[in-house]
């Protein structure tokens, strides 16, 4: 058993008042973090998003934001049917351990219990590693094209998974 096996990772959905604990996962650009934070807190207030995290010793080491409302592409979401997985981050120190995949599975399972049957995710076409992981989860149907924004400037393909 290695040291990683002994760590007590917690996978859960956070409340709005915990959002600031995500700060350490954001790149070292304080003005961009503050802009991102303001946008996300407004979305939280309007019940447009939920955030799932991996927590270790009261520190968030991974996040996956779920968006219930389409903003850039109308194909991202359908009320009570389809959600968009976005803002997937994992602290570099914990990459390669399968934790990101466990977070995705945790969020998908929770959303399926809530009755969602379709899930979309945007993937940069050049990111073969991410595509490989998402394809393993069934995100194989390309349904649209998206174009980056100030928080993630890359263009992407929108893939869907159905259950």
N, CA, C and O of each residue as an XYZ file, in Angstrom:
652
protein
N       0.859     -1.184      0.000
C       0.000      0.000      0.000
C       0.898      1.237      0.000
O       1.767      1.382      0.860
N       0.681      2.126     -0.970
C       1.493      3.349     -0.995
C       0.815      4.455     -0.198
O      -0.309      4.300      0.278
N       1.513      5.562     -0.065
C       1.001      6.674      0.751
C      -0.317      7.222      0.212
O      -1.160      7.674      0.987
N      -0.506      7.187     -1.117
C      -1.747      7.702     -1.709
C      -2.954      6.898     -1.233
O      -4.043      7.451     -1.077
N      -2.769      5.599     -1.000
C      -3.870      4.754     -0.542
C      -4.358      5.142      0.841
O      -5.509      4.880      1.190
N      -3.490      5.767      1.633
C      -3.829      6.128      3.004
C      -4.487      7.501      3.111
O      -5.028      7.846      4.161
N      -4.444      8.282      2.042
C      -5.010      9.628      2.093
C      -6.528      9.556      2.104
O      -7.130      8.701      1.454
N      -7.128     10.459      2.845
C      -8.573     10.465      3.012
C      -9.199     11.521      2.096
O      -9.475     12.642      2.523
N      -9.414     11.152      0.850
C     -10.029     12.060     -0.111
C     -11.536     12.058      0.092
O     -12.141     11.007      0.301
N     -12.137     13.240      0.029
C     -13.579     13.381      0.148
C     -14.094     13.965     -1.161
O     -13.582     14.979     -1.637
N     -15.094     13.334     -1.736
C     -15.728     13.806     -2.962
C     -17.105     14.312     -2.573
O     -17.896     13.577     -1.982
N     -17.399     15.576     -2.904
C     -18.686     16.146     -2.496
C     -19.017     17.383     -3.309
O     -18.186     17.923     -4.039
N     -20.270     17.815     -3.155
C     -20.748     19.057     -3.758
C     -20.605     20.139     -2.695
O     -20.879     19.898     -1.520
N     -20.174     21.339     -3.109
C     -19.970     22.405     -2.129
C     -21.129     23.391     -2.117
O     -21.938     23.446     -3.043
N     -21.183     24.160     -1.051
C     -22.146     25.255     -0.920
C     -21.487     26.546     -1.424
O     -20.263     26.645     -1.502
N     -22.310     27.510     -1.754
C     -21.821     28.785     -2.286
C     -20.795     29.433     -1.354
O     -19.806     29.998     -1.820
N     -21.024     29.355     -0.053
C     -20.116     30.033      0.881
C     -18.747     29.352      0.988
O     -17.862     29.868      1.670
N     -18.559     28.216      0.333
C     -17.259     27.538      0.304
C     -16.462     27.849     -0.962
O     -15.324     27.401     -1.104
N     -17.044     28.601     -1.868
C     -16.444     28.814     -3.186
C     -15.025     29.370     -3.110
O     -14.173     28.981     -3.908
N     -14.756     30.261     -2.179
C     -13.434     30.885     -2.105
C     -12.313     29.887     -1.842
O     -11.147     30.188     -2.097
N     -12.649     28.707     -1.338
C     -11.615     27.693     -1.127
C     -11.083     27.132     -2.451
O     -10.102     26.388     -2.459
N     -11.725     27.484     -3.563
C     -11.236     27.065     -4.883
C     -10.084     27.940     -5.369
O      -9.427     27.605     -6.355
N      -9.839     29.030     -4.706
C      -8.822     30.004     -5.131
C      -7.485     29.345     -5.456
O      -6.857     29.702     -6.452
N      -7.041     28.402     -4.649
C      -5.737     27.786     -4.857
C      -5.664     26.955     -6.136
O      -4.569     26.671     -6.621
N      -6.803     26.564     -6.683
C      -6.809     25.794     -7.933
C      -6.721     26.688     -9.165
O      -6.462     26.207    -10.268
N      -6.933     27.978     -8.979
C      -6.937     28.903    -10.099
C      -5.513     29.364    -10.391
O      -4.720     29.532     -9.464
N      -5.179     29.570    -11.648
C      -3.832     30.052    -11.975
C      -3.491     31.329    -11.202
O      -4.375     32.051    -10.741
N      -2.221     31.581    -11.076
C      -1.727     32.720    -10.290
C      -1.986     34.059    -10.971
O      -1.059     34.796    -11.306
N      -3.251     34.350    -11.163
C      -3.643     35.605    -11.792
C      -4.804     36.155    -10.976
O      -5.966     35.860    -11.255
N      -4.483     36.952     -9.972
C      -5.496     37.426     -9.037
C      -6.623     38.216     -9.707
O      -7.787     37.980     -9.381
N      -6.336     39.143    -10.629
C      -7.451     39.853    -11.277
C      -8.398     38.900    -12.024
O      -9.614     39.090    -12.001
N      -7.840     37.881    -12.684
C      -8.673     36.917    -13.402
C      -9.478     36.072    -12.403
O     -10.655     35.797    -12.639
N      -8.856     35.660    -11.295
C      -9.577     34.907    -10.267
C     -10.777     35.700     -9.766
O     -11.876     35.158     -9.642
N     -10.569     36.985     -9.477
C     -11.662     37.806     -8.940
C     -12.805     37.935     -9.939
O     -13.974     37.909     -9.555
N     -12.472     38.072    -11.210
C     -13.498     38.151    -12.251
C     -14.249     36.814    -12.366
O     -15.476     36.780    -12.454
N     -13.490     35.736    -12.363
C     -14.063     34.389    -12.427
C     -14.968     34.146    -11.218
O     -16.085     33.649    -11.357
N     -14.469     34.504    -10.031
C     -15.207     34.334     -8.785
C     -16.545     35.078     -8.833
O     -17.583     34.521     -8.475
N     -16.512     36.338     -9.278
C     -17.745     37.128     -9.364
C     -18.762     36.473    -10.291
O     -19.946     36.385     -9.967
N     -18.286     36.012    -11.450
C     -19.177     35.364    -12.404
C     -19.800     34.102    -11.797
O     -21.013     33.909    -11.866
N     -18.975     33.260    -11.212
C     -19.457     31.996    -10.655
C     -20.393     32.208     -9.462
O     -21.377     31.481     -9.321
N     -20.108     33.175     -8.615
C     -20.985     33.418     -7.474
C     -22.364     33.892     -7.922
O     -23.372     33.546     -7.305
N     -22.412     34.679     -8.991
C     -23.711     35.074     -9.550
C     -24.450     33.847    -10.069
O     -25.656     33.711     -9.859
N     -23.729     32.949    -10.750
C     -24.349     31.722    -11.256
C     -24.834     30.843    -10.100
O     -25.899     30.232    -10.185
N     -24.061     30.782     -9.035
C     -24.489     30.043     -7.844
C     -25.785     30.629     -7.300
O     -26.726     29.897     -6.991
N     -25.826     31.948     -7.185
C     -26.999     32.638     -6.642
C     -28.248     32.324     -7.456
O     -29.331     32.154     -6.896
N     -28.098     32.247     -8.781
C     -29.234     31.976     -9.669
C     -29.456     30.479     -9.888
O     -30.259     30.082    -10.733
N     -28.742     29.652     -9.121
C     -28.871     28.188     -9.205
C     -28.578     27.652    -10.609
O     -29.192     26.685    -11.062
N     -27.622     28.306    -11.289
C     -27.215     27.877    -12.624
C     -26.106     26.838    -12.580
O     -25.901     26.113    -13.553
N     -25.381     26.754    -11.453
C     -24.254     25.829    -11.362
C     -24.257     25.088    -10.025
O     -24.886     25.503     -9.052
N     -23.536     23.987    -10.024
C     -23.106     23.293     -8.820
C     -21.629     23.002     -9.009
O     -21.149     22.878    -10.136
N     -20.908     22.893     -7.897
C     -19.484     22.593     -7.958
C     -19.208     21.360     -7.106
O     -19.526     21.313     -5.917
N     -18.609     20.370     -7.748
C     -18.169     19.158     -7.071
C     -16.667     19.276     -6.848
O     -15.945     19.795     -7.699
N     -16.204     18.796     -5.706
C     -14.784     18.929     -5.384
C     -14.203     17.622     -4.857
O     -14.918     16.711     -4.439
N     -12.877     17.575     -4.896
C     -12.106     16.590     -4.150
C     -11.466     17.392     -3.024
O     -10.806     18.404     -3.259
N     -11.673     16.926     -1.813
C     -11.143     17.627     -0.648
C     -10.165     16.707      0.085
O     -10.429     15.519      0.269
N      -9.043     17.274      0.495
C      -8.049     16.547      1.270
C      -7.589     17.458      2.396
O      -7.059     18.540      2.142
N      -7.784     17.037      3.617
C      -7.376     17.830      4.780
C      -7.912     19.258      4.723
O      -7.179     20.220      4.953
N      -9.201     19.380      4.413
C      -9.894     20.676      4.374
C      -9.399     21.599      3.259
O      -9.623     22.809      3.307
N      -8.731     21.031      2.259
C      -8.246     21.797      1.110
C      -8.834     21.190     -0.150
O      -8.826     19.970     -0.319
N      -9.347     22.038     -1.037
C      -9.867     21.556     -2.311
C      -8.696     21.323     -3.259
O      -7.921     22.238     -3.538
N      -8.574     20.089     -3.754
C      -7.492     19.764     -4.680
C      -8.015     19.502     -6.087
O      -7.228     19.316     -7.016
N      -9.334     19.487     -6.253
C      -9.925     19.299     -7.566
C     -11.322     19.863     -7.594
O     -12.008     19.907     -6.573
N     -11.748     20.299     -8.777
C     -13.103     20.834     -8.934
C     -13.676     20.441    -10.277
O     -12.948     20.262    -11.253
N     -14.985     20.311    -10.313
C     -15.739     20.105    -11.542
C     -17.028     20.908    -11.400
O     -17.874     20.602    -10.560
N     -17.163     21.932    -12.226
C     -18.367     22.767    -12.187
C     -19.384     22.212    -13.172
O     -19.055     21.893    -14.314
N     -20.616     22.104    -12.711
C     -21.735     21.630    -13.530
C     -22.621     22.824    -13.830
O     -23.069     23.515    -12.915
N     -22.876     23.070    -15.105
C     -23.718     24.195    -15.509
C     -25.051     23.645    -16.004
O     -25.101     22.736    -16.833
N     -26.124     24.216    -15.478
C     -27.478     23.797    -15.846
C     -28.097     24.701    -16.901
O     -29.154     24.378    -17.443
N     -27.455     25.832    -17.204
C     -27.979     26.821    -18.149
C     -26.951     27.050    -19.258
O     -25.787     27.330    -18.971
N     -27.367     26.933    -20.511
C     -26.464     27.207    -21.638
C     -26.170     28.693    -21.727
O     -27.063     29.532    -21.607
N     -24.905     28.998    -21.939
C     -24.508     30.390    -22.115
C     -23.870     30.616    -23.481
O     -24.239     31.551    -24.192
N     -22.923     29.772    -23.846
C     -22.214     29.951    -25.111
C     -22.854     29.173    -26.256
O     -22.980     29.686    -27.367
N     -23.254     27.947    -25.985
C     -23.888     27.095    -26.988
C     -25.228     26.612    -26.436
O     -25.293     26.099    -25.319
N     -26.272     26.773    -27.201
C     -27.585     26.324    -26.714
C     -27.637     24.806    -26.544
O     -28.488     24.287    -25.821
N     -26.729     24.100    -27.208
C     -26.708     22.638    -27.130
C     -26.070     22.113    -25.838
O     -26.122     20.911    -25.580
N     -25.473     22.988    -25.022
C     -24.807     22.543    -23.796
C     -25.780     21.908    -22.808
O     -25.478     20.880    -22.201
N     -26.950     22.528    -22.650
C     -27.882     22.065    -21.621
C     -29.316     22.022    -22.142
O     -29.678     22.724    -23.087
N     -30.110     21.186    -21.504
C     -31.562     21.151    -21.681
C     -32.119     21.018    -20.267
O     -31.756     20.080    -19.556
N     -32.981     21.923    -19.846
C     -33.482     21.863    -18.463
C     -33.992     20.473    -18.077
O     -34.759     19.846    -18.806
N     -33.542     20.016    -16.913
C     -33.948     18.738    -16.326
C     -33.591     17.508    -17.156
O     -34.085     16.412    -16.890
N     -32.732     17.689    -18.165
C     -32.343     16.564    -19.011
C     -30.834     16.527    -19.249
O     -30.209     15.480    -19.083
N     -30.245     17.659    -19.635
C     -28.834     17.706    -20.034
C     -28.103     18.785    -19.257
O     -28.595     19.904    -19.112
N     -26.903     18.434    -18.749
C     -26.040     19.394    -18.058
C     -24.688     19.445    -18.752
O     -24.299     18.533    -19.482
N     -23.991     20.538    -18.500
C     -22.685     20.777    -19.103
C     -21.605     20.704    -18.027
O     -21.658     21.430    -17.035
N     -20.637     19.833    -18.227
C     -19.511     19.723    -17.313
C     -18.435     20.703    -17.771
O     -17.961     20.634    -18.904
N     -18.061     21.604    -16.889
C     -17.063     22.607    -17.258
C     -16.162     22.900    -16.075
O     -16.408     22.417    -14.969
N     -15.135     23.676    -16.293
C     -14.206     24.110    -15.248
C     -13.667     22.926    -14.454
O     -13.777     22.889    -13.228
N     -13.089     21.969    -15.151
C     -12.495     20.803    -14.516
C     -11.035     21.117    -14.222
O     -10.244     21.361    -15.133
N     -10.684     21.109    -12.931
C      -9.314     21.412    -12.516
C      -8.870     20.402    -11.466
O      -9.668     19.935    -10.654
N      -7.584     20.077    -11.498
C      -6.996     19.210    -10.492
C      -5.595     19.723    -10.205
O      -4.803     19.942    -11.122
N      -5.293     19.914     -8.920
C      -3.969     20.355     -8.500
C      -2.922     19.440     -9.139
O      -3.052     18.217     -9.088
N      -1.887     20.031     -9.738
C      -0.873     19.260    -10.460
C      -0.230     18.172     -9.606
O       0.155     17.125    -10.126
N      -0.111     18.410     -8.305
C       0.518     17.414     -7.420
C      -0.284     16.123     -7.342
O       0.251     15.087     -6.948
N      -1.556     16.172     -7.711
C      -2.426     15.008     -7.574
C      -2.843     14.425     -8.916
O      -3.674     13.518     -8.964
N      -2.283     14.930     -9.996
C      -2.612     14.399    -11.315
C      -1.942     13.039    -11.500
O      -0.883     12.774    -10.931
N      -2.560     12.198    -12.289
C      -2.006     10.885    -12.589
C      -2.360      9.808    -11.574
O      -1.872      8.682    -11.672
N      -3.202     10.142    -10.602
C      -3.588      9.184     -9.566
C      -4.996      8.632     -9.764
O      -5.457      7.805     -8.977
N      -5.684      9.088    -10.821
C      -7.052      8.641    -11.075
C      -8.104      9.437    -10.314
O      -9.291      9.116    -10.381
N      -7.680     10.473     -9.591
C      -8.622     11.256     -8.787
C      -9.590     12.059     -9.647
O     -10.770     12.175     -9.313
N      -9.099     12.610    -10.747
C      -9.973     13.364    -11.638
C     -11.082     12.487    -12.195
O     -12.232     12.913    -12.295
N     -10.730     11.263    -12.555
C     -11.735     10.330    -13.065
C     -12.741      9.959    -11.974
O     -13.930      9.799    -12.248
N     -12.258      9.822    -10.744
C     -13.170      9.529     -9.633
C     -14.121     10.703     -9.386
O     -15.288     10.499     -9.050
N     -13.625     11.924     -9.550
C     -14.484     13.096     -9.386
C     -15.552     13.136    -10.469
O     -16.717     13.411    -10.183
N     -15.166     12.867    -11.698
C     -16.136     12.833    -12.796
C     -17.200     11.771    -12.505
O     -18.394     12.036    -12.641
N     -16.775     10.590    -12.110
C     -17.727      9.504    -11.826
C     -18.654      9.871    -10.679
O     -19.849      9.581    -10.731
N     -18.116     10.506     -9.643
C     -18.926     10.926     -8.501
C     -20.007     11.904     -8.947
O     -21.177     11.758     -8.592
N     -19.600     12.911     -9.735
C     -20.558     13.921    -10.201
C     -21.604     13.298    -11.126
O     -22.796     13.569    -10.979
N     -21.173     12.475    -12.067
C     -22.126     11.836    -12.980
C     -23.128     10.975    -12.226
O     -24.321     11.004    -12.527
N     -22.659     10.213    -11.256
C     -23.568      9.369    -10.467
C     -24.593     10.208     -9.725
O     -25.775      9.868     -9.696
N     -24.144     11.305     -9.124
C     -25.058     12.174     -8.394
C     -26.084     12.796     -9.344
O     -27.269     12.862     -9.016
N     -25.647     13.244    -10.496
C     -26.545     13.866    -11.461
C     -27.542     12.854    -12.036
O     -28.702     13.187    -12.274
N     -27.086     11.623    -12.256
C     -27.996     10.578    -12.735
C     -29.080     10.301    -11.695
O     -30.241     10.095    -12.051
N     -28.712     10.296    -10.418
C     -29.701     10.101     -9.350
C     -30.738     11.222     -9.350
O     -31.884     11.018     -8.950
N     -30.325     12.410     -9.804
C     -31.245     13.546     -9.882
C     -32.117     13.488    -11.140
O     -33.021     14.308    -11.300
N     -31.857     12.536    -12.025
C     -32.691     12.354    -13.205
C     -32.101     12.854    -14.512
O     -32.761     12.770    -15.548
N     -30.886     13.368    -14.497
C     -30.265     13.820    -15.750
C     -29.828     12.611    -16.562
O     -29.306     11.637    -16.020
N     -30.049     12.690    -17.881
C     -29.739     11.561    -18.753
C     -28.744     11.911    -19.854
O     -28.270     11.027    -20.568
N     -28.426     13.197    -19.994
C     -27.474     13.633    -21.015
C     -26.472     14.585    -20.375
O     -26.817     15.422    -19.542
N     -25.216     14.427    -20.795
C     -24.130     15.210    -20.227
C     -23.223     15.665    -21.358
O     -22.892     14.877    -22.244
N     -22.819     16.930    -21.336
C     -21.918     17.432    -22.362
C     -20.642     17.944    -21.710
O     -20.617     18.326    -20.540
N     -19.584     17.937    -22.515
C     -18.292     18.453    -22.066
C     -17.563     19.002    -23.292
O     -17.599     18.404    -24.367
N     -16.908     20.135    -23.119
C     -16.135     20.730    -24.201
C     -14.675     20.324    -24.084
O     -14.070     20.443    -23.018
N     -14.107     19.836    -25.208
C     -12.727     19.358    -25.182
C     -11.952     20.000    -26.330
O     -12.367     19.950    -27.488
N     -10.818     20.601    -25.980
C      -9.895     21.150    -26.970
C      -9.478     20.004    -27.897
O      -9.046     18.950    -27.430
N      -9.607     20.209    -29.192
C      -9.314     19.145    -30.152
C      -7.892     18.616    -30.046
O      -7.643     17.455    -30.371
N      -6.960     19.438    -29.599
C      -5.560     19.027    -29.497
C      -5.260     18.272    -28.206
O      -4.164     17.731    -28.060
N      -6.192     18.220    -27.278
C      -5.953     17.595    -25.984
C      -6.330     16.108    -26.033
O      -7.400     15.698    -25.584
N      -5.413     15.325    -26.592
C      -5.679     13.891    -26.773
C      -5.843     13.157    -25.443
O      -6.640     12.224    -25.353
N      -5.115     13.556    -24.429
C      -5.208     12.905    -23.116
C      -6.617     13.086    -22.535
O      -7.222     12.131    -22.047
N      -7.125     14.307    -22.591
C      -8.467     14.574    -22.068
C      -9.514     13.820    -22.889
O     -10.434     13.223    -22.330
N      -9.371     13.848    -24.210
C     -10.340     13.134    -25.054
C     -10.359     11.647    -24.710
O     -11.429     11.040    -24.650
N      -9.203     11.065    -24.489
C      -9.124      9.650    -24.143
C      -9.906      9.361    -22.855
O     -10.661      8.391    -22.784
N      -9.719     10.204    -21.852
C     -10.414     10.014    -20.576
C     -11.925     10.182    -20.750
O     -12.706      9.355    -20.279
N     -12.328     11.253    -21.424
C     -13.765     11.510    -21.580
C     -14.431     10.452    -22.459
O     -15.581     10.083    -22.220
N     -13.724      9.967    -23.463
C     -14.286      8.907    -24.299
C     -14.537      7.657    -23.459
O     -15.527      6.958    -23.679
N     -13.650      7.363    -22.494
C     -13.854      6.206    -21.606
C     -15.147      6.347    -20.809
O     -15.768      5.348    -20.446
N     -15.552      7.585    -20.537
C     -16.785      7.839    -19.802
C     -18.005      7.901    -20.710
O     -19.119      8.118    -20.233
N     -17.810      7.713    -22.018
C     -18.939      7.698    -22.940
C     -19.228      9.021    -23.627
O     -20.249      9.150    -24.302
N     -18.358      9.999    -23.472
C     -18.519     11.281    -24.171
C     -17.947     11.110    -25.579
O     -16.831     11.550    -25.857
N     -18.699     10.482    -26.449
C     -18.182     10.136    -27.768
C     -18.926     10.792    -28.925
O     -18.441     10.779    -30.057
N     -20.084     11.361    -28.658
C     -20.894     11.956    -29.720
C     -20.601     13.455    -29.832
O     -20.988     14.234    -28.962
N     -19.916     13.849    -30.905
C     -19.629     15.272    -31.133
C     -20.915     15.942    -31.617
O     -21.473     15.553    -32.643
N     -21.388     16.958    -30.871
C     -22.675     17.566    -31.224
C     -22.579     19.042    -31.596
O     -23.541     19.603    -32.121
N     -21.435     19.687    -31.334
C     -21.344     21.120    -31.617
C     -19.890     21.556    -31.531
O     -19.016     20.791    -31.124
N     -19.651     22.799    -31.922
C     -18.327     23.419    -31.798
C     -18.467     24.663    -30.945
O     -19.428     25.420    -31.083
N     -17.499     24.869    -30.060
C     -17.503     26.049    -29.220
C     -16.217     26.828    -29.388
O     -15.213     26.307    -29.874
N     -16.263     28.070    -28.983
C     -15.113     28.944    -29.152
C     -14.776     29.555    -27.797
O     -15.658     29.991    -27.058
N     -13.498     29.576    -27.490
C     -13.026     29.968    -26.177
C     -13.466     31.338    -25.713
O     -14.015     32.143    -26.466
N     -13.193     31.573    -24.409
C     -13.465     32.862    -23.811
C     -12.242     33.286    -23.006
O     -11.191     32.651    -23.090
N     -12.375     34.342    -22.239
C     -11.207     34.847    -21.521
C     -10.698     33.877    -20.454
O      -9.526     33.949    -20.087
N     -11.526     32.986    -19.953
C     -11.096     32.040    -18.932
C     -10.462     30.790    -19.526
O      -9.634     30.143    -18.885
N     -10.848     30.455    -20.739
C     -10.278     29.309    -21.449
C     -10.333     29.629    -22.937
O     -11.351     29.392    -23.588
N      -9.242     30.167    -23.476
C      -9.273     30.702    -24.841
C      -9.287     29.664    -25.965
O      -9.353     30.053    -27.132
N      -9.229     28.381    -25.672
C      -9.160     27.393    -26.749
C     -10.540     27.076    -27.323
O     -11.546     27.066    -26.613
N     -10.553     26.819    -28.622
C     -11.769     26.339    -29.278
C     -11.938     24.863    -28.910
O     -10.968     24.188    -28.564
N     -13.161     24.375    -28.986
C     -13.401     23.013    -28.521
C     -14.555     22.360    -29.273
O     -15.370     23.021    -29.916
N     -14.587     21.032    -29.162
C     -15.709     20.250    -29.643
C     -16.564     19.897    -28.432
O     -16.038     19.518    -27.385
N     -17.869     20.020    -28.574
C     -18.786     19.660    -27.511
C     -19.192     18.203    -27.722
O     -19.800     17.855    -28.734
N     -18.847     17.358    -26.750
C     -19.177     15.940    -26.809
C     -20.314     15.649    -25.826
O     -20.442     16.293    -24.785
N     -21.137     14.653    -26.191
C     -22.254     14.287    -25.329
C     -22.163     12.829    -24.915
O     -21.653     11.981    -25.647
N     -22.672     12.564    -23.724
C     -22.827     11.225    -23.180
C     -24.292     11.071    -22.803
O     -24.870     11.948    -22.161
N     -24.892      9.951    -23.205
C     -26.284      9.672    -22.862
C     -26.337      8.397    -22.031
O     -25.522      7.491    -22.201
N     -27.315      8.346    -21.126
C     -27.519      7.085    -20.400
C     -28.868      6.511    -20.781
O     -29.249      5.449    -20.289
